[in-house]
């Protein structure tokens, strides 16, 4: 262990660190490898917050690393809002230690003379976003690590508009946190400034969700739904919203309905993973359900399974769900004569290009952002003269309207069920609407491949892979020429066949995109929340008849396989 690392460890052996922490540190010292990983760096407070393994150390989630971030945030709030009375809202999910960590965070805010509204029990992330504006608070915190493994937790910061922090606040807050020392943290709570909230706010959120996600149609009582919260917070909102909207035939996966931070029935509580849906699909087949819905622990992302043209259940990816829900919203706005050129839909640079085609067809604006829903929330804030209809990203997040400013699995679940009901009333299915979209706007197929690289060595490997593609970009992939490359870290778009370049206007990000002459797309980026590098593939073709989709899908899958081999995967 080098001197710098030894100094970090010894700092945690004395005040302000408490006896419990120092005792845990003694145990940790018996495992030098784990000790080094816990202290070799500071757990980074990124542009949206922090996420990591729980435990003792500077590279862990614990009351001190969260306290340091909260103290820095308190100091920033007092500077930014000057003498304005300050209010914050705190929510937390089902993860181990989430409530105790949330209380510690609340204590630091109150010790800094800031009014705190904290939920009395676990609540969804979209409800936190809604509550910020509902209570006219300055800032919000949610304790969650989304779908990460059980040993993780996290801390996300929201601004007064209900969206995650974005420029310039994000970097200014990070700068203030980096100036804060552990000895600066004020832990002495002022209990009179801490107020517990629950049912009244819940009902206001449910009402808004139903207002946004419910449309003028009948037949909801005949639409059979299987729902699993995957041991997460959705159990506090989705059954209630579906019931309020008129869905009475909802069946819970009982073994996965109780919140549990150990997620005992799944390898990963991630709606992107087919394995997570096994219990729900078994129940759906037994009872003849129309749709299966599963959500992640903090209820900001959803996955669905629907009946395909062969009446078998098909798990849709995030792009497919987004396509159908966006199409349905556009059709509803058109039907109600609400489209006048002052609306927009949005998605991200690694999501399916079909969303842009749909925008053009309906005469609405299309806006594209970096990966991460905070950027879609920023668009809503930056373009107040435009109405936001809806939008999403490939990673199973979707947002309807602007009352909530982060991805919202609660309202999106209701919307998915509304689409399913609409289709059933016409003797169709959700899946058949997807195929219809492919015929109208182009047949697209996407695939995501991720590689996990843990620890310091893994981070170095991911960096090396990105540098390899950045310094030696491919000229052709799978026998097809690359006609355009985009480097979002350099903010540069290069047109290879025309020997010219232009500047990318989006903020810098470690993302590379290669577009081929056949309009296939490959995007590569490190995950912002997990030790992974991700490869995104999108291919397309023309679908002349709905009946040809099965053959077309196989053809598109083949194109993806060719591209993957072309880059050595």
LUMBAKOL-590421 format. One record per residue (C-alpha): y, x, z; residue in three letters; residue number from 1. Coordinates in steps of 0.25 Angstrom, whole numbers, plus 5000, padded with zeros to 4 digits. Example, Ala and Ser with C-alpha at 12.3 -4.5 7.8 and 13.67 -1.06 7.14 Angstrom:
(rec (4982, 5049, 5031), ala, 1)
(rec (4996, 5055, 5029), ser, 2)
***
This chain:
(rec (5000, 5000, 5000), unk, 1)
(rec (5013, 5006, 4996), unk, 2)
(rec (5025, 5007, 5005), unk, 3)
(rec (5033, 4995, 4999), unk, 4)
(rec (5021, 4986, 5001), unk, 5)
(rec (5019, 4991, 5015), unk, 6)
(rec (5033, 4988, 5018), unk, 7)
(rec (5032, 4974, 5013), unk, 8)
(rec (5019, 4971, 5021), unk, 9)
(rec (5025, 4977, 5034), unk, 10)
(rec (5037, 4968, 5032), unk, 11)
(rec (5028, 4956, 5034), unk, 12)
(rec (5023, 4962, 5047), unk, 13)
(rec (5035, 4959, 5055), unk, 14)
(rec (5046, 4948, 5057), unk, 15)
(rec (5051, 4939, 5050), unk, 16)
(rec (5036, 4937, 5047), unk, 17)
(rec (5029, 4929, 5057), unk, 18)
(rec (5016, 4933, 5065), unk, 19)
(rec (5007, 4924, 5056), unk, 20)
(rec (5012, 4932, 5044), unk, 21)
(rec (5010, 4946, 5050), unk, 22)
(rec (4996, 4941, 5055), unk, 23)
(rec (4992, 4937, 5041), unk, 24)
(rec (4998, 4951, 5036), unk, 25)
(rec (4988, 4958, 5045), unk, 26)
(rec (4977, 4951, 5038), unk, 27)
(rec (4982, 4954, 5024), unk, 28)
(rec (4983, 4969, 5027), unk, 29)
(rec (4968, 4969, 5028), unk, 30)
(rec (4968, 4967, 5013), unk, 31)
(rec (4977, 4977, 5006), unk, 32)
(rec (4975, 4971, 4992), unk, 33)
(rec (4980, 4957, 4997), unk, 34)
(rec (4991, 4963, 5005), unk, 35)
(rec (4996, 4971, 4993), unk, 36)
(rec (4996, 4958, 4985), unk, 37)
(rec (5003, 4950, 4996), unk, 38)
(rec (5015, 4960, 4997), unk, 39)
(rec (5016, 4968, 4984), unk, 40)
(rec (5027, 4960, 4979), unk, 41)
(rec (5036, 4948, 4983), unk, 42)
(rec (5031, 4934, 4978), unk, 43)
(rec (5041, 4931, 4967), unk, 44)
(rec (5050, 4920, 4968), unk, 45)
(rec (5050, 4916, 4954), unk, 46)
(rec (5060, 4907, 4946), unk, 47)
(rec (5053, 4895, 4952), unk, 48)
(rec (5048, 4899, 4965), unk, 49)
(rec (5036, 4907, 4970), unk, 50)
(rec (5021, 4905, 4970), unk, 51)
(rec (5010, 4914, 4976), unk, 52)
(rec (4998, 4916, 4985), unk, 53)
(rec (5001, 4912, 5000), unk, 54)
(rec (5000, 4923, 5011), unk, 55)
(rec (5007, 4934, 5018), unk, 56)
(rec (5016, 4943, 5009), unk, 57)
(rec (5027, 4944, 5000), unk, 58)
(rec (5019, 4940, 4988), unk, 59)
(rec (5014, 4928, 4995), unk, 60)
(rec (5018, 4914, 4998), unk, 61)
(rec (5021, 4913, 5013), unk, 62)
(rec (5032, 4908, 5022), unk, 63)
(rec (5040, 4921, 5020), unk, 64)
(rec (5040, 4922, 5005), unk, 65)
(rec (5043, 4907, 5004), unk, 66)
(rec (5053, 4909, 5015), unk, 67)
(rec (5060, 4920, 5008), unk, 68)
(rec (5061, 4912, 4995), unk, 69)
(rec (5066, 4900, 5003), unk, 70)
(rec (5077, 4908, 5010), unk, 71)
(rec (5082, 4914, 4998), unk, 72)
(rec (5082, 4900, 4991), unk, 73)
(rec (5090, 4895, 5004), unk, 74)
(rec (5100, 4906, 5002), unk, 75)
(rec (5102, 4903, 4987), unk, 76)
(rec (5103, 4888, 4989), unk, 77)
(rec (5115, 4890, 4999), unk, 78)
(rec (5122, 4899, 4989), unk, 79)
(rec (5119, 4890, 4977), unk, 80)
(rec (5123, 4877, 4984), unk, 81)
(rec (5134, 4883, 4992), unk, 82)
(rec (5137, 4873, 5004), unk, 83)
(rec (5129, 4861, 4998), unk, 84)
(rec (5119, 4856, 5008), unk, 85)
(rec (5106, 4860, 5004), unk, 86)
(rec (5093, 4852, 5003), unk, 87)
(rec (5079, 4857, 4998), unk, 88)
(rec (5066, 4849, 4996), unk, 89)
(rec (5052, 4856, 4999), unk, 90)
(rec (5039, 4851, 4993), unk, 91)
(rec (5025, 4857, 4994), unk, 92)
(rec (5011, 4855, 4988), unk, 93)
(rec (4997, 4855, 4993), unk, 94)
(rec (4995, 4870, 4994), unk, 95)
(rec (4991, 4877, 5007), unk, 96)
(rec (5003, 4880, 5015), unk, 97)
(rec (5012, 4873, 5006), unk, 98)
(rec (5017, 4864, 5017), unk, 99)
(rec (5019, 4875, 5028), unk, 100)
(rec (5026, 4884, 5017), unk, 101)
(rec (5035, 4872, 5013), unk, 102)
(rec (5039, 4870, 5028), unk, 103)
(rec (5042, 4885, 5029), unk, 104)
(rec (5051, 4884, 5017), unk, 105)
(rec (5058, 4871, 5023), unk, 106)
(rec (5061, 4879, 5036), unk, 107)
(rec (5068, 4890, 5028), unk, 108)
(rec (5077, 4880, 5021), unk, 109)
(rec (5080, 4873, 5033), unk, 110)
(rec (5083, 4886, 5041), unk, 111)
(rec (5093, 4888, 5030), unk, 112)
(rec (5100, 4875, 5033), unk, 113)
(rec (5094, 4868, 5020), unk, 114)
(rec (5089, 4854, 5021), unk, 115)
(rec (5074, 4853, 5017), unk, 116)
(rec (5067, 4841, 5012), unk, 117)
(rec (5052, 4844, 5013), unk, 118)
(rec (5040, 4835, 5009), unk, 119)
(rec (5032, 4831, 5021), unk, 120)
(rec (5019, 4833, 5012), unk, 121)
(rec (5015, 4839, 4999), unk, 122)
(rec (5023, 4834, 4987), unk, 123)
(rec (5023, 4837, 4972), unk, 124)
(rec (5032, 4847, 4965), unk, 125)
(rec (5038, 4836, 4956), unk, 126)
(rec (5042, 4828, 4969), unk, 127)
(rec (5049, 4840, 4974), unk, 128)
(rec (5057, 4841, 4961), unk, 129)
(rec (5060, 4826, 4962), unk, 130)
(rec (5064, 4827, 4976), unk, 131)
(rec (5074, 4838, 4974), unk, 132)
(rec (5083, 4829, 4966), unk, 133)
(rec (5079, 4816, 4974), unk, 134)
(rec (5085, 4823, 4987), unk, 135)
(rec (5096, 4831, 4980), unk, 136)
(rec (5090, 4844, 4986), unk, 137)
(rec (5095, 4857, 4981), unk, 138)
(rec (5081, 4864, 4980), unk, 139)
(rec (5067, 4861, 4982), unk, 140)
(rec (5054, 4869, 4985), unk, 141)
(rec (5040, 4866, 4982), unk, 142)
(rec (5028, 4874, 4989), unk, 143)
(rec (5017, 4874, 4978), unk, 144)
(rec (5009, 4884, 4970), unk, 145)
(rec (5006, 4873, 4959), unk, 146)
(rec (4991, 4876, 4954), unk, 147)
(rec (4989, 4890, 4960), unk, 148)
(rec (4977, 4893, 4968), unk, 149)
(rec (4977, 4889, 4983), unk, 150)
(rec (4982, 4902, 4988), unk, 151)
(rec (4995, 4900, 4981), unk, 152)
(rec (5008, 4893, 4985), unk, 153)
(rec (5022, 4893, 4980), unk, 154)
(rec (5037, 4889, 4981), unk, 155)
(rec (5045, 4882, 4970), unk, 156)
(rec (5060, 4880, 4970), unk, 157)
(rec (5067, 4868, 4964), unk, 158)
(rec (5082, 4866, 4962), unk, 159)
(rec (5090, 4854, 4964), unk, 160)
(rec (5087, 4848, 4951), unk, 161)
(rec (5072, 4847, 4954), unk, 162)
(rec (5068, 4858, 4945), unk, 163)
(rec (5063, 4872, 4949), unk, 164)
(rec (5074, 4883, 4950), unk, 165)
(rec (5078, 4889, 4936), unk, 166)
(rec (5089, 4898, 4932), unk, 167)
(rec (5098, 4902, 4938), unk, 168)
(rec (5094, 4897, 4952), unk, 169)
(rec (5080, 4903, 4951), unk, 170)
(rec (5084, 4918, 4949), unk, 171)
(rec (5096, 4916, 4959), unk, 172)
(rec (5086, 4910, 4969), unk, 173)
(rec (5076, 4922, 4967), unk, 174)
(rec (5087, 4932, 4969), unk, 175)
(rec (5091, 4926, 4982), unk, 176)
(rec (5076, 4925, 4987), unk, 177)
(rec (5075, 4940, 4983), unk, 178)
(rec (5087, 4943, 4992), unk, 179)
(rec (5080, 4936, 5004), unk, 180)
(rec (5072, 4944, 5014), unk, 181)
(rec (5061, 4938, 5023), unk, 182)
(rec (5069, 4940, 5035), unk, 183)
(rec (5080, 4931, 5029), unk, 184)
(rec (5071, 4919, 5029), unk, 185)
(rec (5075, 4908, 5039), unk, 186)
(rec (5063, 4901, 5044), unk, 187)
(rec (5070, 4893, 5056), unk, 188)
(rec (5069, 4879, 5051), unk, 189)
(rec (5079, 4868, 5054), unk, 190)
(rec (5070, 4856, 5055), unk, 191)
(rec (5082, 4846, 5054), unk, 192)
(rec (5084, 4851, 5040), unk, 193)
(rec (5069, 4848, 5035), unk, 194)
(rec (5066, 4834, 5031), unk, 195)
(rec (5052, 4829, 5027), unk, 196)
(rec (5052, 4820, 5014), unk, 197)
(rec (5041, 4812, 5008), unk, 198)
(rec (5039, 4797, 5004), unk, 199)
(rec (5053, 4793, 5000), unk, 200)
(rec (5054, 4805, 4991), unk, 201)
(rec (5040, 4803, 4986), unk, 202)
(rec (5043, 4789, 4982), unk, 203)
(rec (5056, 4793, 4974), unk, 204)
(rec (5047, 4803, 4967), unk, 205)
(rec (5036, 4793, 4963), unk, 206)
(rec (5047, 4783, 4958), unk, 207)
(rec (5053, 4794, 4949), unk, 208)
(rec (5039, 4799, 4944), unk, 209)
(rec (5036, 4784, 4940), unk, 210)
(rec (5049, 4782, 4934), unk, 211)
(rec (5047, 4795, 4925), unk, 212)
(rec (5033, 4793, 4922), unk, 213)
(rec (5030, 4778, 4920), unk, 214)
(rec (5032, 4771, 4907), unk, 215)
(rec (5032, 4756, 4903), unk, 216)
(rec (5018, 4753, 4900), unk, 217)
(rec (5006, 4746, 4907), unk, 218)
(rec (4991, 4749, 4909), unk, 219)
(rec (4993, 4759, 4920), unk, 220)
(rec (4983, 4752, 4929), unk, 221)
(rec (4972, 4755, 4918), unk, 222)
(rec (4974, 4769, 4917), unk, 223)
(rec (4964, 4777, 4926), unk, 224)
(rec (4969, 4790, 4931), unk, 225)
(rec (4962, 4801, 4939), unk, 226)
(rec (4971, 4810, 4947), unk, 227)
(rec (4969, 4823, 4954), unk, 228)
(rec (4980, 4831, 4962), unk, 229)
(rec (4971, 4843, 4963), unk, 230)
(rec (4974, 4843, 4978), unk, 231)
(rec (4989, 4844, 4975), unk, 232)
(rec (5001, 4836, 4978), unk, 233)
(rec (5000, 4826, 4967), unk, 234)
(rec (4993, 4817, 4976), unk, 235)
(rec (5006, 4814, 4983), unk, 236)
(rec (5012, 4809, 4970), unk, 237)
(rec (5004, 4806, 4958), unk, 238)
(rec (4995, 4794, 4963), unk, 239)
(rec (5008, 4788, 4969), unk, 240)
(rec (5015, 4789, 4956), unk, 241)
(rec (5004, 4784, 4948), unk, 242)
(rec (5002, 4772, 4957), unk, 243)
(rec (5017, 4769, 4957), unk, 244)
(rec (5017, 4769, 4942), unk, 245)
(rec (5005, 4759, 4941), unk, 246)
(rec (4993, 4768, 4940), unk, 247)
(rec (4982, 4762, 4949), unk, 248)
(rec (4970, 4768, 4943), unk, 249)
(rec (4972, 4782, 4948), unk, 250)
(rec (4960, 4790, 4954), unk, 251)
(rec (4962, 4802, 4962), unk, 252)
(rec (4952, 4814, 4963), unk, 253)
(rec (4950, 4813, 4978), unk, 254)
(rec (4944, 4827, 4980), unk, 255)
(rec (4957, 4833, 4974), unk, 256)
(rec (4967, 4823, 4980), unk, 257)
(rec (4970, 4829, 4993), unk, 258)
(rec (4980, 4840, 4993), unk, 259)
(rec (4973, 4853, 4996), unk, 260)
(rec (4979, 4867, 4994), unk, 261)
(rec (4965, 4873, 4992), unk, 262)
(rec (4963, 4864, 4980), unk, 263)
(rec (4948, 4864, 4983), unk, 264)
(rec (4942, 4856, 4971), unk, 265)
(rec (4949, 4865, 4960), unk, 266)
(rec (4950, 4879, 4956), unk, 267)
(rec (4964, 4877, 4953), unk, 268)
(rec (4973, 4865, 4955), unk, 269)
(rec (4978, 4866, 4941), unk, 270)
(rec (4979, 4854, 4931), unk, 271)
(rec (4978, 4865, 4920), unk, 272)
(rec (4964, 4868, 4925), unk, 273)
(rec (4953, 4859, 4919), unk, 274)
(rec (4944, 4862, 4932), unk, 275)
(rec (4954, 4855, 4941), unk, 276)
(rec (4952, 4842, 4934), unk, 277)
(rec (4936, 4841, 4935), unk, 278)
(rec (4936, 4831, 4947), unk, 279)
(rec (4947, 4823, 4941), unk, 280)
(rec (4940, 4822, 4927), unk, 281)
(rec (4926, 4819, 4934), unk, 282)
(rec (4933, 4807, 4941), unk, 283)
(rec (4940, 4803, 4928), unk, 284)
(rec (4927, 4802, 4920), unk, 285)
(rec (4920, 4794, 4931), unk, 286)
(rec (4931, 4784, 4932), unk, 287)
(rec (4935, 4783, 4917), unk, 288)
(rec (4949, 4788, 4920), unk, 289)
(rec (4960, 4789, 4909), unk, 290)
(rec (4967, 4801, 4914), unk, 291)
(rec (4965, 4813, 4924), unk, 292)
(rec (4978, 4819, 4930), unk, 293)
(rec (4978, 4832, 4939), unk, 294)
(rec (4990, 4839, 4945), unk, 295)
(rec (4992, 4852, 4951), unk, 296)
(rec (4995, 4855, 4966), unk, 297)
(rec (5010, 4852, 4966), unk, 298)
(rec (5009, 4841, 4955), unk, 299)
(rec (5018, 4847, 4945), unk, 300)
(rec (5007, 4848, 4934), unk, 301)
(rec (4997, 4839, 4929), unk, 302)
(rec (4985, 4839, 4920), unk, 303)
(rec (4978, 4827, 4914), unk, 304)
(rec (4965, 4824, 4907), unk, 305)
(rec (4964, 4812, 4898), unk, 306)
(rec (4954, 4806, 4888), unk, 307)
(rec (4953, 4812, 4875), unk, 308)
(rec (4949, 4806, 4862), unk, 309)
(rec (4935, 4806, 4866), unk, 310)
(rec (4938, 4800, 4879), unk, 311)
(rec (4935, 4813, 4887), unk, 312)
(rec (4944, 4818, 4897), unk, 313)
(rec (4953, 4829, 4892), unk, 314)
(rec (4962, 4838, 4900), unk, 315)
(rec (4975, 4840, 4894), unk, 316)
(rec (4983, 4853, 4895), unk, 317)
(rec (4998, 4853, 4899), unk, 318)
(rec (5003, 4853, 4885), unk, 319)
(rec (4995, 4841, 4881), unk, 320)
(rec (4999, 4833, 4893), unk, 321)
(rec (5013, 4836, 4890), unk, 322)
(rec (5013, 4833, 4876), unk, 323)
(rec (5008, 4818, 4878), unk, 324)
(rec (5017, 4816, 4890), unk, 325)
(rec (5029, 4821, 4882), unk, 326)
(rec (5025, 4812, 4870), unk, 327)
(rec (5024, 4800, 4879), unk, 328)
(rec (5037, 4802, 4885), unk, 329)
(rec (5044, 4804, 4872), unk, 330)
(rec (5037, 4791, 4867), unk, 331)
(rec (5042, 4783, 4879), unk, 332)
(rec (5056, 4789, 4877), unk, 333)
(rec (5056, 4785, 4862), unk, 334)
(rec (5050, 4771, 4865), unk, 335)
(rec (5061, 4769, 4875), unk, 336)
(rec (5072, 4774, 4865), unk, 337)
(rec (5076, 4785, 4875), unk, 338)
(rec (5076, 4796, 4865), unk, 339)
(rec (5090, 4800, 4860), unk, 340)
(rec (5089, 4815, 4858), unk, 341)
(rec (5094, 4818, 4872), unk, 342)
(rec (5080, 4820, 4878), unk, 343)
(rec (5071, 4832, 4879), unk, 344)
(rec (5057, 4837, 4882), unk, 345)
(rec (5053, 4850, 4887), unk, 346)
(rec (5042, 4860, 4888), unk, 347)
(rec (5039, 4875, 4889), unk, 348)
(rec (5037, 4887, 4880), unk, 349)
(rec (5022, 4888, 4883), unk, 350)
(rec (5019, 4873, 4881), unk, 351)
(rec (5015, 4865, 4869), unk, 352)
(rec (5025, 4865, 4857), unk, 353)
(rec (5022, 4851, 4854), unk, 354)
(rec (5032, 4846, 4864), unk, 355)
(rec (5043, 4852, 4855), unk, 356)
(rec (5037, 4844, 4843), unk, 357)
(rec (5037, 4831, 4851), unk, 358)
(rec (5052, 4833, 4855), unk, 359)
(rec (5056, 4835, 4841), unk, 360)
(rec (5048, 4822, 4837), unk, 361)
(rec (5055, 4814, 4847), unk, 362)
(rec (5069, 4820, 4845), unk, 363)
(rec (5070, 4825, 4859), unk, 364)
(rec (5074, 4839, 4863), unk, 365)
(rec (5063, 4849, 4867), unk, 366)
(rec (5066, 4860, 4877), unk, 367)
(rec (5057, 4872, 4880), unk, 368)
(rec (5057, 4880, 4892), unk, 369)
(rec (5050, 4892, 4899), unk, 370)
(rec (5037, 4889, 4906), unk, 371)
(rec (5039, 4882, 4919), unk, 372)
(rec (5044, 4868, 4922), unk, 373)
(rec (5057, 4873, 4929), unk, 374)
(rec (5062, 4876, 4915), unk, 375)
(rec (5060, 4861, 4910), unk, 376)
(rec (5067, 4857, 4923), unk, 377)
(rec (5079, 4866, 4919), unk, 378)
(rec (5080, 4860, 4906), unk, 379)
(rec (5082, 4846, 4912), unk, 380)
(rec (5093, 4852, 4921), unk, 381)
(rec (5099, 4860, 4909), unk, 382)
(rec (5100, 4848, 4900), unk, 383)
(rec (5105, 4836, 4908), unk, 384)
(rec (5110, 4829, 4896), unk, 385)
(rec (5095, 4828, 4890), unk, 386)
(rec (5084, 4819, 4896), unk, 387)
(rec (5071, 4826, 4899), unk, 388)
(rec (5059, 4817, 4894), unk, 389)
(rec (5048, 4826, 4899), unk, 390)
(rec (5041, 4839, 4897), unk, 391)
(rec (5031, 4849, 4902), unk, 392)
(rec (5023, 4862, 4900), unk, 393)
(rec (5009, 4866, 4897), unk, 394)
(rec (5006, 4869, 4911), unk, 395)
(rec (5004, 4854, 4914), unk, 396)
(rec (5018, 4851, 4919), unk, 397)
(rec (5026, 4839, 4915), unk, 398)
(rec (5039, 4833, 4918), unk, 399)
(rec (5045, 4819, 4915), unk, 400)
(rec (5060, 4817, 4915), unk, 401)
(rec (5070, 4824, 4924), unk, 402)
(rec (5068, 4818, 4938), unk, 403)
(rec (5059, 4829, 4942), unk, 404)
(rec (5061, 4843, 4937), unk, 405)
(rec (5048, 4850, 4937), unk, 406)
(rec (5034, 4847, 4931), unk, 407)
(rec (5029, 4834, 4938), unk, 408)
(rec (5014, 4830, 4938), unk, 409)
(rec (5017, 4817, 4945), unk, 410)
(rec (5026, 4811, 4935), unk, 411)
(rec (5018, 4817, 4923), unk, 412)
(rec (5005, 4811, 4929), unk, 413)
(rec (5011, 4798, 4928), unk, 414)
(rec (5016, 4800, 4914), unk, 415)
(rec (5002, 4805, 4910), unk, 416)
(rec (4996, 4792, 4915), unk, 417)
(rec (5007, 4784, 4908), unk, 418)
(rec (5003, 4791, 4895), unk, 419)
(rec (4989, 4788, 4897), unk, 420)
(rec (4992, 4774, 4900), unk, 421)
(rec (5000, 4772, 4888), unk, 422)
(rec (4989, 4778, 4880), unk, 423)
(rec (4978, 4770, 4886), unk, 424)
(rec (4986, 4757, 4883), unk, 425)
(rec (4986, 4761, 4868), unk, 426)
(rec (4971, 4764, 4869), unk, 427)
(rec (4974, 4779, 4868), unk, 428)
(rec (4973, 4791, 4878), unk, 429)
(rec (4983, 4802, 4883), unk, 430)
(rec (4975, 4811, 4874), unk, 431)
(rec (4976, 4803, 4861), unk, 432)
(rec (4991, 4804, 4863), unk, 433)
(rec (4991, 4819, 4864), unk, 434)
(rec (4983, 4819, 4851), unk, 435)
(rec (4994, 4810, 4845), unk, 436)
(rec (5004, 4820, 4849), unk, 437)
(rec (4997, 4831, 4842), unk, 438)
(rec (4996, 4823, 4829), unk, 439)
(rec (5011, 4820, 4830), unk, 440)
(rec (5017, 4833, 4835), unk, 441)
(rec (5006, 4844, 4832), unk, 442)
(rec (4993, 4847, 4837), unk, 443)
(rec (4995, 4857, 4848), unk, 444)
(rec (4985, 4864, 4858), unk, 445)
(rec (4988, 4873, 4869), unk, 446)
(rec (4980, 4882, 4878), unk, 447)
(rec (4984, 4891, 4890), unk, 448)
(rec (4976, 4903, 4895), unk, 449)
(rec (4979, 4910, 4908), unk, 450)
(rec (4975, 4923, 4914), unk, 451)
(rec (4976, 4926, 4929), unk, 452)
(rec (4980, 4940, 4933), unk, 453)
(rec (4982, 4941, 4948), unk, 454)
(rec (4990, 4950, 4957), unk, 455)
(rec (4998, 4962, 4954), unk, 456)
(rec (4988, 4967, 4943), unk, 457)
(rec (4988, 4954, 4937), unk, 458)
(rec (5003, 4953, 4936), unk, 459)
(rec (5003, 4967, 4929), unk, 460)
(rec (4992, 4962, 4919), unk, 461)
(rec (5000, 4949, 4915), unk, 462)
(rec (5013, 4958, 4913), unk, 463)
(rec (5005, 4967, 4904), unk, 464)
(rec (5000, 4956, 4896), unk, 465)
(rec (5014, 4950, 4894), unk, 466)
(rec (5019, 4964, 4890), unk, 467)
(rec (5008, 4966, 4880), unk, 468)
(rec (5012, 4953, 4873), unk, 469)
(rec (5027, 4955, 4874), unk, 470)
(rec (5026, 4970, 4869), unk, 471)
(rec (5016, 4967, 4858), unk, 472)
(rec (5017, 4953, 4854), unk, 473)
(rec (5007, 4948, 4844), unk, 474)
(rec (5010, 4947, 4829), unk, 475)
(rec (4998, 4938, 4826), unk, 476)
(rec (4989, 4930, 4835), unk, 477)
(rec (4975, 4925, 4830), unk, 478)
(rec (4979, 4928, 4816), unk, 479)
(rec (4992, 4920, 4816), unk, 480)
(rec (5005, 4927, 4816), unk, 481)
(rec (5015, 4926, 4828), unk, 482)
(rec (5028, 4922, 4822), unk, 483)
(rec (5036, 4921, 4835), unk, 484)
(rec (5035, 4927, 4849), unk, 485)
(rec (5043, 4924, 4861), unk, 486)
(rec (5046, 4933, 4873), unk, 487)
(rec (5053, 4925, 4884), unk, 488)
(rec (5054, 4937, 4893), unk, 489)
(rec (5062, 4944, 4882), unk, 490)
(rec (5068, 4930, 4877), unk, 491)
(rec (5065, 4934, 4863), unk, 492)
(rec (5059, 4925, 4852), unk, 493)
(rec (5054, 4934, 4840), unk, 494)
(rec (5051, 4928, 4826), unk, 495)
(rec (5041, 4939, 4821), unk, 496)
(rec (5040, 4934, 4807), unk, 497)
(rec (5055, 4934, 4805), unk, 498)
(rec (5058, 4946, 4813), unk, 499)
(rec (5068, 4940, 4822), unk, 500)
(rec (5070, 4936, 4836), unk, 501)
(rec (5078, 4926, 4845), unk, 502)
(rec (5081, 4924, 4860), unk, 503)
(rec (5074, 4914, 4868), unk, 504)
(rec (5083, 4906, 4876), unk, 505)
(rec (5074, 4903, 4888), unk, 506)
(rec (5074, 4911, 4901), unk, 507)
(rec (5066, 4924, 4901), unk, 508)
(rec (5051, 4922, 4904), unk, 509)
(rec (5038, 4930, 4903), unk, 510)
(rec (5033, 4922, 4891), unk, 511)
(rec (5028, 4926, 4877), unk, 512)
(rec (5026, 4916, 4866), unk, 513)
(rec (5020, 4919, 4852), unk, 514)
(rec (5020, 4909, 4841), unk, 515)
(rec (5011, 4910, 4829), unk, 516)
(rec (5013, 4906, 4815), unk, 517)
(rec (5004, 4894, 4816), unk, 518)
(rec (5013, 4889, 4828), unk, 519)
(rec (5003, 4893, 4839), unk, 520)
(rec (5010, 4898, 4851), unk, 521)
(rec (5005, 4908, 4862), unk, 522)
(rec (5013, 4910, 4875), unk, 523)
(rec (5010, 4920, 4886), unk, 524)
(rec (5016, 4921, 4900), unk, 525)
(rec (5013, 4925, 4914), unk, 526)
(rec (5012, 4913, 4923), unk, 527)
(rec (5023, 4911, 4932), unk, 528)
(rec (5015, 4905, 4944), unk, 529)
(rec (5001, 4912, 4943), unk, 530)
(rec (4996, 4926, 4940), unk, 531)
(rec (4992, 4922, 4926), unk, 532)
(rec (4996, 4925, 4911), unk, 533)
(rec (4996, 4913, 4902), unk, 534)
(rec (4993, 4912, 4887), unk, 535)
(rec (4998, 4899, 4881), unk, 536)
(rec (4993, 4894, 4867), unk, 537)
(rec (4998, 4883, 4858), unk, 538)
(rec (4992, 4880, 4844), unk, 539)
(rec (4995, 4868, 4835), unk, 540)
(rec (4991, 4861, 4822), unk, 541)
(rec (4993, 4848, 4815), unk, 542)
(rec (4985, 4836, 4819), unk, 543)
(rec (4985, 4825, 4808), unk, 544)
(rec (4976, 4815, 4815), unk, 545)
(rec (4973, 4812, 4830), unk, 546)
(rec (4958, 4812, 4827), unk, 547)
(rec (4959, 4826, 4822), unk, 548)
(rec (4963, 4831, 4836), unk, 549)
(rec (4950, 4836, 4841), unk, 550)
(rec (4948, 4845, 4829), unk, 551)
(rec (4962, 4850, 4830), unk, 552)
(rec (4961, 4853, 4845), unk, 553)
(rec (4949, 4862, 4842), unk, 554)
(rec (4957, 4869, 4831), unk, 555)
(rec (4968, 4871, 4840), unk, 556)
(rec (4959, 4877, 4851), unk, 557)
(rec (4954, 4887, 4840), unk, 558)
(rec (4968, 4891, 4837), unk, 559)
(rec (4971, 4894, 4852), unk, 560)
(rec (4958, 4902, 4853), unk, 561)
(rec (4962, 4910, 4840), unk, 562)
(rec (4975, 4913, 4847), unk, 563)
(rec (4969, 4917, 4860), unk, 564)
(rec (4960, 4927, 4853), unk, 565)
(rec (4972, 4932, 4845), unk, 566)
(rec (4978, 4937, 4858), unk, 567)
(rec (4966, 4942, 4865), unk, 568)
(rec (4963, 4930, 4874), unk, 569)
***
